[in-house]
């Protein structure tokens, strides 16, 4: 196994508040790694630092040896690090299929001028995108809703669509922001198997940020635990479950949440 | 099936613009309509540009600035550099596109009403600049600009000298109608190619667009530059027709009208701004008979239309289609 992502002393300060403090860890090729922690632990901020949606205050993030922190998000996406969103972030006024097709942008070989003029390369691109989009629709079992307008979809389908958009970019590393949030047990288990298949069938490394403990324990190869912006533990699900620091952080989570 | 429908629509459109309208004017003798329709065609080009900025999710109330700049560039190049109008036409468009890139770089970061407010100021800035600069001859403007000269390639006359024509009004109508047709063909192609899909992705969610690898800053600039190109060539053509340009040739009211044209026709339809310009221009003229109530009736109608048809007049077509 080789290292795909390396977070080195990542730190983010908002004014006087240090949301992420000196966090380092790495993600291996074809690994599923989860970042967990109580509310306000800095998970989402760390997530944004990795996807370059926020600049770091200090520290760096490397993807396959290349620095990706403090750059424009689209350049990071171009290298193969693609994030999904917590909220229902989709292109609302497009159908499911259109959403996925437009998300193939990174894979176009033709230039925008080529697309405007309808060059041979552009026509081939569009055909390839359509085939690939249908493949993703089948993979995620969204065949029945392929021509639905995205704004009409229920929550569960929106989450799947968000993932489909991420997949369309053909990422090497997919960053999932709370993929199980608001799901019931069955939906969660379905999503767990889906994330596994991403790795097993498509070879995608997955880094996810999540609240849902049972799902995280089930899905992860390794887990990184944050509390108050600092990394307090790292290890396999079994190691994390028995780590006294983690237990303390979670038992104290109620008080911490009230205190904020 | 769909493409034949498109071809039929295109055929009907071309026949109406280049056949029926001139024939009807010749039959009725209403030669003054040529000027009106030429104006509508040119204004609709500027509106098409505004529509494209709407398409990336930006409210643009500054197209008048680019029309004015385009007009002055064309006027200056004709009078000072002795260039033919046909050269100044693309050059004024390109100048405006370049200017839009410079102006757009800082202001396209703004969204919603903030972007709209800054663009609203642009028209006023360009008017004041035209008043103050020595090059533009202040309030006196630039007058007695030559008519478009002959355009020839390898001795072949493509377009004759407008001075030699017995009816230059008809020639200007043909020019404006051709420019409008080409502009809308370009716009239609943009919208229906990947470029348009990316613009829509930008309009609907910039964060997600950048996360799928779209260089949103560059795409915004590109769309704004194309939009301003349309503004520039429309302004340059207007100057050619009136053979003069003043700081007041394009004002804030014009910028607002360009935007209203888009709203009226429909932001979701490529040909919305064209229809909007036609309706607004003639609507205003028709209401002239009502005298001092003109503005009151006009604005009430606009408010009513926005309430009843928020997606523009063209959305009526969709309603009909949706009905079983």
Contacts between the chains, C-beta under 8 A, distances in Angstrom:
chain1	res1	chain2	res2	distance
A	51	B	211	7.1
A	53	B	207	7.6
A	53	B	211	7.8
A	72	B	210	7.4
A	72	B	215	7.4
A	72	B	217	7.7
A	73	B	210	4.4
A	73	B	211	5.9
A	74	B	210	4.8
A	74	B	211	7.8
A	74	B	213	5.0
A	74	B	214	5.8
A	74	B	215	5.0
A	74	B	216	6.9
A	77	B	210	7.3
A	77	B	211	5.8
A	77	B	212	6.3
A	77	B	213	3.9
A	78	B	213	5.1
A	82	B	211	6.4
A	82	B	212	7.2
A	82	B	213	7.8
A	83	B	211	5.4
A	85	B	207	7.3
A	85	B	208	6.7
A	85	B	211	7.5
A	89	B	205	5.9
A	89	B	207	6.5
A	89	B	208	4.9
A	90	B	205	7.2
A	90	B	208	6.9
A	91	B	200	7.0
A	91	B	201	5.5
A	91	B	204	4.4
A	91	B	205	5.9
A	91	B	208	6.8
A	92	B	204	5.6
A	92	B	205	7.6
A	93	B	200	7.3
A	93	B	204	5.9
A	94	B	200	6.8
A	94	B	201	7.9
A	94	B	204	7.2
A	98	B	197	7.4
A	101	B	197	7.5
A	102	B	197	4.8
A	102	B	198	6.9
A	102	B	200	7.5
A	102	B	201	5.2
A	102	B	212	7.6
A	103	B	212	4.5
A	105	B	194	7.7
A	105	B	198	6.5
A	105	B	201	8.0
A	105	B	212	5.7
A	105	B	213	5.5
A	105	B	214	5.6
A	106	B	212	6.8
A	106	B	213	3.9
A	108	B	194	6.8
A	112	B	194	6.8
A	112	B	195	5.0
A	112	B	198	7.8
A	112	B	222	7.5
A	115	B	193	4.5
A	115	B	194	3.9
A	115	B	195	5.8
A	116	B	189	6.0
A	116	B	190	6.4
A	116	B	193	5.1
A	116	B	195	5.7
A	118	B	193	7.2
A	122	B	193	7.7
A	122	B	194	7.1
A	125	B	194	7.8
A	126	B	194	7.3
A	165	B	208	7.0
A	165	B	212	6.3
A	166	B	211	8.0
A	166	B	212	8.0
A	168	B	212	7.1
A	169	B	212	5.3
A	169	B	213	6.0
